[in-house]
Amino acid sequence: VTRGFRRSLPMAAEDMACVSARAAEVDGLLAQKKALDALIKSLEQPPLSSKDQAVKKASQEVVFKVFAAVEDKDITATTDGLQDISLHELLLKYVYAGLASPRPPLPPGDAKQSDIDAVLQIQRKWSATMLKWHSVILAKTGPGGAVRAMADRKTVLTN
């Protein structure tokens, strides 16, 4: 058991380094207004089999950054550039992860109501963005894509 644990530490560090490098590339592509290239790059080597929650969370953040950067009017054109249906289904997994985790989280219970209201406004905008991506992707995959994304045991969700 100890031996396997020792081996997993370098793998987790390697996975995190890979996600960090991918994040830097995605940032560069977004700065150049290359949304499709950023989306494709963000979906490379998803940590579907990883049990490391930090790696999954970091990978989610890379994809979420692309979701947030693409304007609503450009979502369809951006997803049209994805040729492989499995990438659309992977995107659905990230959309469901985005819907499952409100962004940003609510402030602590002793926060002022104005702070809570501001966060709720941002969360509503995030949910609306996720639902727009969902409708565009679902139009391409059909309901089967959603079923496959939800039923697949290899997930991008964090606990």
C-alpha positions in Angstrom: 0.0 0.0 0.0 2.8 2.4 0.9 4.6 1.6 -2.3 1.5 2.5 -4.4 1.0 5.7 -2.5 4.6 6.7 -3.2 4.1 6.1 -6.9 0.9 8.1 -7.0 2.5 11.3 -5.7 4.7 11.9 -8.7 1.8 11.0 -11.0 -0.4 13.6 -9.3 2.3 16.2 -9.6 2.8 15.3 -13.2 -0.9 15.5 -13.9 -1.1 18.9 -12.2 1.9 20.1 -14.2 0.1 19.0 -17.4 -3.1 20.9 -16.4 -1.0 24.0 -15.5 0.7 23.9 -18.8 -2.6 23.5 -20.6 -4.1 26.4 -18.7 -1.2 28.7 -19.7 -1.7 27.7 -23.4 -5.5 28.3 -23.1 -4.9 31.7 -21.6 -2.6 32.6 -24.5 -5.2 31.4 -27.1 -8.0 33.3 -25.4 -5.8 36.4 -25.4 -5.5 36.0 -29.1 -9.3 35.6 -29.5 -8.9 32.0 -30.7 -11.8 30.5 -28.8 -12.1 27.3 -30.8 -8.4 26.5 -30.4 -8.7 27.4 -26.7 -11.6 25.0 -26.3 -9.9 22.2 -28.1 -6.7 22.7 -26.0 -8.8 22.9 -22.7 -10.3 19.4 -23.5 -7.0 17.7 -24.1 -6.1 14.9 -21.7 -9.1 15.2 -19.3 -8.4 13.6 -15.9 -11.4 11.2 -16.3 -9.7 8.3 -14.5 -7.9 10.5 -11.9 -8.9 10.2 -8.3 -7.0 13.4 -7.4 -9.6 16.0 -6.8 -7.2 18.9 -7.1 -6.3 17.7 -10.6 -10.0 17.4 -11.6 -10.8 20.8 -10.1 -7.8 22.5 -11.9 -8.9 20.9 -15.2 -12.4 22.1 -14.7 -11.2 25.6 -14.2 -9.4 25.5 -17.5 -12.5 24.5 -19.4 -14.7 26.9 -17.3 -12.4 29.7 -18.3 -13.2 29.0 -22.0 -16.9 28.8 -21.2 -16.8 32.2 -19.6 -14.7 33.8 -22.3 -16.9 32.8 -25.3 -19.6 35.3 -25.9 -23.1 33.9 -26.2 -23.4 34.7 -29.9 -20.2 32.7 -30.6 -21.0 29.5 -28.7 -22.6 27.7 -31.7 -19.7 28.7 -34.1 -17.2 27.6 -31.5 -18.8 24.2 -30.9 -19.2 23.7 -34.7 -15.5 23.5 -34.9 -15.4 20.4 -32.8 -15.5 17.5 -35.3 -15.5 14.6 -32.9 -18.8 13.9 -31.2 -16.9 12.5 -28.1 -15.6 16.1 -27.6 -19.2 17.3 -27.5 -20.0 14.7 -24.9 -16.9 15.6 -22.9 -18.1 19.2 -23.0 -21.5 18.1 -21.6 -19.6 16.5 -18.7 -18.0 19.9 -18.0 -21.3 21.7 -18.4 -22.9 19.4 -15.8 -19.9 19.9 -13.5 -20.4 23.7 -14.0 -24.1 23.4 -13.1 -23.3 21.3 -10.1 -20.8 23.7 -8.6 -22.1 27.3 -8.2 -19.5 29.9 -9.1 -18.4 31.6 -6.9 -19.5 29.9 -3.8 -21.7 31.8 -1.3 -19.9 33.8 1.3 -20.0 32.6 4.9 -23.2 32.9 6.9 -22.2 36.2 8.6 -21.7 38.0 5.3 -23.7 41.1 4.5 -26.9 40.7 2.4 -25.4 43.0 -0.3 -22.4 40.6 -0.6 -24.7 37.6 -0.8 -26.9 39.3 -3.4 -23.9 40.1 -5.5 -22.7 36.5 -5.4 -26.1 35.3 -6.3 -26.2 37.6 -9.3 -22.9 36.1 -10.5 -24.2 32.6 -9.9 -27.3 33.3 -12.0 -25.2 34.5 -14.8 -22.9 31.5 -14.6 -25.9 29.1 -14.6 -27.4 30.9 -17.6 -24.0 30.5 -19.5 -23.9 26.8 -18.7 -27.5 26.4 -19.9 -26.7 28.2 -23.2 -23.7 25.9 -23.8 -25.9 22.9 -22.8 -28.6 23.7 -25.4 -26.1 24.2 -28.2 -24.2 21.0 -27.4 -27.4 19.0 -26.9 -28.6 20.2 -30.4 -25.5 18.5 -31.8 -25.4 15.3 -29.7 -29.1 14.7 -29.3 -30.4 13.3 -26.0 -28.1 10.3 -26.3 -25.1 12.5 -25.8 -26.5 13.8 -22.5 -27.4 10.2 -21.4 -23.9 9.0 -22.3 -22.3 12.0 -20.5 -24.3 11.4 -17.3 -24.0 7.6 -17.3 -20.3 7.4 -18.0 -18.5 6.3 -14.8 -15.4 8.3 -15.8 -16.3 11.8 -14.7 -14.8 15.3 -14.5 -16.8 16.1 -11.4 -15.0 16.7 -8.1 -16.5 15.6 -4.8 
